[in-house]
Amino acid sequence: MRVLFVCTGNICRSPIAERLSVAAATQMEIPDFTASSAGIHAVIGHPVHRLAADVLTRRGADPTDFTARQLTPRIASDADLVLTMTTEHRAAVLEWAPRQFRKTFALGEAALLASTYSPHTVADLAALHSHLADYQPVEVADPIGLDLDTYEAVAEQIAALLLPVLTLCRYASTPSAK
């Protein structure tokens, strides 16, 4: 499964989600899992923000060999699942890649649906889109310009939101789900 994480600058939240998900997917032994990230207003060519890199290292994830990139329609369309940090980011992704509607969620939305309804595939998750109107969205706040404690809190929130989504990815990767 190819998962794309999207935030604003692609130097804080989406790289944290990308690298934490790769580390967790490895621990969960999810086969064929890949993660990447992009920004709707990327700081193109920059590495992970220094404080985001510190947080990733403390959590056992690798912040190296990262370069921020701008979201494009092709990048969005190549993903099996697009997870954004806010509903505003989700709307931006869908402006560029409207055909990804059934595969694009704010991370908080996907986590909520996955933990509440236990879907086993992205198609199952997509079928739950209508349930989102029943819930207040969970947004991942931008830590840029703030202190290390804020980055830690953002990483903690992202890690918690990733768990039900990665459980879905594990189910989706089993032969019976395909």
Backbone torsions as a table, in degrees:
resi	resn	phi	psi	omega
1	MET	NA	133.2	178.7
2	ARG	-103.1	114.1	-179.1
3	VAL	-110.0	132.8	177.4
4	LEU	-113.5	128.5	175.8
5	PHE	-105.3	137.8	-176.0
6	VAL	-130.3	133.7	171.2
7	CYS	-137.2	-155.1	-176.7
8	THR	-83.4	-67.5	-173.3
9	GLY	-93.4	-11.0	-178.6
10	ASN	61.2	36.8	174.6
11	ILE	-129.8	-8.5	-178.7
12	CYS	-125.2	-82.8	-171.5
13	ARG	-65.3	-52.1	-176.3
14	SER	-66.4	-37.4	174.3
15	PRO	-66.6	-35.0	175.9
16	ILE	-61.0	-47.7	179.5
17	ALA	-62.3	-43.8	179.7
18	GLU	-57.9	-54.0	-174.1
19	ARG	-72.5	-36.1	175.3
20	LEU	-66.0	-38.2	-179.5
21	SER	-67.5	-38.8	178.0
22	VAL	-63.7	-45.1	179.3
23	ALA	-62.6	-44.9	-179.7
24	ALA	-68.1	-40.3	179.2
25	ALA	-63.3	-35.8	176.4
26	THR	-64.5	-46.2	178.3
27	GLN	-63.4	-36.4	-179.2
28	MET	-82.8	-3.1	-179.8
29	GLU	55.8	48.9	177.0
30	ILE	-85.7	113.7	-177.7
31	PRO	-72.0	150.1	174.4
32	ASP	56.5	31.2	178.0
33	PHE	-93.5	127.9	172.2
34	THR	-132.8	149.5	177.9
35	ALA	-134.3	145.6	175.4
36	SER	-144.3	177.6	-179.8
37	SER	-150.6	163.0	179.0
38	ALA	-157.9	165.6	180.0
39	GLY	-121.9	147.9	178.1
40	ILE	-75.7	-22.3	172.7
41	HIS	-138.0	61.3	-170.3
42	ALA	-63.4	148.8	170.7
43	VAL	-89.5	74.8	-168.2
44	ILE	-54.2	131.0	175.7
45	GLY	87.8	-7.6	-178.2
46	HIS	-84.1	152.9	174.4
47	PRO	-77.8	178.5	173.6
48	VAL	-58.9	140.3	176.4
49	HIS	-53.8	144.1	-176.0
50	ARG	-53.5	-45.6	-178.7
51	LEU	-71.6	-34.3	174.8
52	ALA	-64.8	-40.4	177.6
53	ALA	-62.9	-41.4	177.8
54	ASP	-59.9	-45.3	-179.6
55	VAL	-63.5	-43.8	179.4
56	LEU	-61.8	-45.1	180.0
57	THR	-61.0	-44.3	179.2
58	ARG	-61.5	-26.9	-178.5
59	ARG	-96.7	7.4	177.0
60	GLY	80.0	16.8	177.8
61	ALA	-105.3	154.0	-174.5
62	ASP	-94.7	114.1	179.4
63	PRO	-89.6	-1.5	-173.8
64	THR	-79.7	167.8	177.1
65	ASP	54.4	46.7	178.7
66	PHE	-121.3	137.3	175.3
67	THR	-135.3	124.5	-179.9
68	ALA	-63.2	143.2	178.9
69	ARG	-139.5	155.1	-180.0
70	GLN	-81.6	136.0	173.8
71	LEU	-64.1	137.0	174.2
72	THR	-129.8	162.6	176.3
73	PRO	-56.3	-39.1	-178.9
74	ARG	-65.9	-44.8	178.6
75	ILE	-57.9	-46.2	179.8
76	ALA	-64.0	-41.1	-176.5
77	SER	-71.3	-23.2	-179.6
78	ASP	-78.3	-10.7	-176.2
79	ALA	-87.7	145.5	172.7
80	ASP	-79.8	-27.0	-179.8
81	LEU	-149.2	128.1	178.5
82	VAL	-111.9	123.0	-178.9
83	LEU	-120.4	121.8	-176.8
84	THR	-106.5	162.2	-178.5
85	MET	-82.3	-22.0	178.5
86	THR	-142.4	165.3	175.9
87	THR	-68.6	-27.9	175.2
88	GLU	-64.4	-41.1	176.1
89	HIS	-63.5	-39.9	178.8
90	ARG	-59.4	-44.4	179.1
91	ALA	-61.0	-39.5	179.0
92	ALA	-65.4	-42.8	177.8
93	VAL	-58.6	-43.9	-176.3
94	LEU	-71.2	-22.0	171.6
95	GLU	-67.0	-38.5	-178.5
96	TRP	-83.7	-31.1	-175.8
97	ALA	-139.9	70.6	-175.5
98	PRO	-61.3	-25.1	179.2
99	ARG	-70.6	-10.8	178.8
100	GLN	-88.5	10.0	-176.2
101	PHE	-49.8	-47.8	-175.8
102	ARG	-73.8	-8.3	-178.8
103	LYS	-116.4	6.4	-174.9
104	THR	-118.4	126.2	-179.0
105	PHE	-142.1	152.2	162.7
106	ALA	-67.8	144.7	-178.9
107	LEU	-53.9	-42.3	178.6
108	GLY	-62.3	-36.5	177.1
109	GLU	-65.9	-48.2	-179.1
110	ALA	-62.1	-41.8	179.5
111	ALA	-63.8	-43.4	179.1
112	LEU	-61.6	-49.9	-179.8
113	LEU	-64.3	-41.4	-178.6
114	ALA	-66.8	-40.0	-178.8
115	SER	-77.8	-29.0	-178.3
116	THR	-83.0	-40.5	-171.6
117	TYR	-112.8	-8.1	178.1
118	SER	52.2	52.3	175.7
119	PRO	-67.2	152.7	-178.2
120	HIS	-107.2	-9.1	179.2
121	THR	-142.1	166.3	175.3
122	VAL	-63.4	-35.1	177.0
123	ALA	-63.1	-40.2	175.7
124	ASP	-62.1	-43.3	178.6
125	LEU	-61.5	-44.0	179.9
126	ALA	-60.8	-36.5	-179.9
127	ALA	-65.4	-15.9	-179.2
128	LEU	-93.8	0.7	-177.9
129	HIS	-47.9	-41.2	-175.8
130	SER	-63.7	-22.9	-180.0
131	HIS	-72.6	-15.8	-177.6
132	LEU	-62.6	-27.3	179.6
133	ALA	-63.3	-20.1	-178.5
134	ASP	-81.8	-7.4	-171.4
135	TYR	-127.8	150.3	171.6
136	GLN	-79.1	129.5	-177.7
137	PRO	-66.7	144.1	174.4
138	VAL	-98.4	115.9	-177.9
139	GLU	-103.3	149.3	174.5
140	VAL	-100.3	112.2	-175.3
141	ALA	-69.7	149.6	179.9
142	ASP	-78.7	121.5	-179.4
143	PRO	-86.6	-2.5	-173.5
144	ILE	-54.5	132.7	179.6
145	GLY	83.1	-0.1	-178.5
146	LEU	-106.5	-177.3	-172.1
147	ASP	-89.1	174.8	-178.0
148	LEU	-59.8	-37.9	178.7
149	ASP	-59.4	-37.0	177.8
150	THR	-66.7	-42.4	177.0
151	TYR	-62.4	-39.8	176.9
152	GLU	-61.4	-44.1	180.0
153	ALA	-64.1	-40.3	177.9
154	VAL	-64.5	-44.2	178.8
155	ALA	-63.0	-39.5	178.0
156	GLU	-63.0	-44.3	178.4
157	GLN	-62.5	-46.8	179.9
158	ILE	-60.7	-45.5	-179.6
159	ALA	-59.2	-42.6	179.4
160	ALA	-65.8	-40.7	179.6
161	LEU	-70.0	-29.0	-179.1
162	LEU	-69.5	-33.2	-172.4
163	LEU	-54.7	-53.4	179.3
164	PRO	-66.0	-30.7	178.6
165	VAL	-69.6	-41.5	178.3
166	LEU	-68.7	-30.7	174.1
167	THR	-62.9	-42.8	174.5
168	LEU	-59.6	-44.4	-180.0
169	CYS	-61.1	-37.7	178.1
170	ARG	-65.4	-45.8	176.4
171	TYR	-59.4	-45.2	-176.8
172	ALA	-64.1	-24.0	-178.2
173	SER	-86.7	-6.6	179.4
174	THR	-77.5	147.8	-178.2
175	PRO	-56.7	-33.9	-178.1
176	SER	-70.3	-22.5	179.9
177	ALA	-82.9	-17.9	-174.5
178	LYS	-85.4	NA	NA
